[in-house]
Amino acid sequence: MLSGRMTCEEQNGTTTEVDPGTTAVFPLGRQGTWTIHEALRKVFVIHK
């Protein structure tokens, strides 16, 4: 994450705060909810 802030909530209720400097991995098939607190600026890679 380059800038902004969000909360990722998994289906099991686990939450992760994502803010600048955070690296996150979202596996294929992941389901959950992103709550955006501030506009996001991010870099992402799709790897199969």
The 8 nearest C-alpha neighbors of each residue, nearest first, counted from 0:
[[1, 41, 19, 21, 20, 2, 18, 40],
 [0, 2, 19, 41, 40, 20, 3, 42],
 [3, 1, 19, 40, 39, 0, 18, 4],
 [4, 2, 39, 37, 38, 18, 40, 19],
 [3, 5, 18, 37, 36, 17, 35, 39],
 [6, 4, 35, 36, 17, 34, 16, 7],
 [5, 7, 16, 34, 15, 33, 17, 8],
 [8, 6, 33, 15, 14, 32, 16, 34],
 [9, 7, 14, 32, 31, 13, 12, 6],
 [10, 8, 31, 13, 11, 12, 14, 30],
 [9, 11, 31, 12, 30, 8, 13, 32],
 [10, 12, 9, 13, 8, 31, 14, 30],
 [13, 11, 9, 10, 8, 14, 31, 7],
 [14, 12, 9, 8, 11, 15, 10, 7],
 [15, 13, 8, 7, 12, 9, 6, 16],
 [14, 16, 7, 6, 17, 8, 13, 5],
 [15, 17, 6, 5, 7, 18, 14, 4],
 [16, 18, 5, 4, 21, 6, 15, 19],
 [17, 19, 4, 21, 3, 0, 20, 16],
 [20, 18, 0, 2, 1, 21, 3, 17],
 [19, 21, 0, 1, 18, 22, 2, 17],
 [22, 20, 0, 19, 18, 17, 23, 1],
 [21, 23, 0, 20, 24, 17, 19, 18],
 [24, 22, 21, 25, 17, 0, 15, 43],
 [25, 23, 26, 22, 43, 27, 44, 29],
 [24, 26, 29, 23, 27, 28, 30, 45],
 [27, 25, 29, 28, 24, 30, 46, 23],
 [28, 26, 29, 25, 47, 30, 46, 45],
 [27, 29, 26, 30, 25, 31, 9, 10],
 [30, 28, 26, 27, 25, 31, 9, 10],
 [31, 29, 28, 10, 9, 32, 8, 27],
 [30, 32, 9, 10, 8, 29, 33, 7],
 [33, 31, 8, 7, 34, 9, 30, 10],
 [32, 34, 7, 6, 35, 8, 5, 31],
 [33, 35, 6, 5, 36, 32, 7, 8],
 [34, 36, 5, 37, 33, 4, 6, 38],
 [37, 35, 5, 4, 34, 38, 3, 6],
 [38, 36, 3, 4, 35, 39, 5, 2],
 [37, 39, 3, 40, 36, 35, 4, 2],
 [40, 38, 3, 2, 37, 41, 4, 0],
 [39, 41, 2, 1, 3, 0, 38, 42],
 [40, 42, 0, 1, 39, 43, 2, 3],
 [41, 43, 0, 44, 40, 1, 22, 39],
 [44, 42, 41, 45, 0, 23, 24, 22],
 [43, 45, 46, 42, 24, 47, 41, 25],
 [44, 46, 47, 43, 27, 25, 26, 24],
 [45, 47, 44, 27, 26, 43, 24, 25],
 [46, 45, 27, 26, 44, 25, 28, 24]]
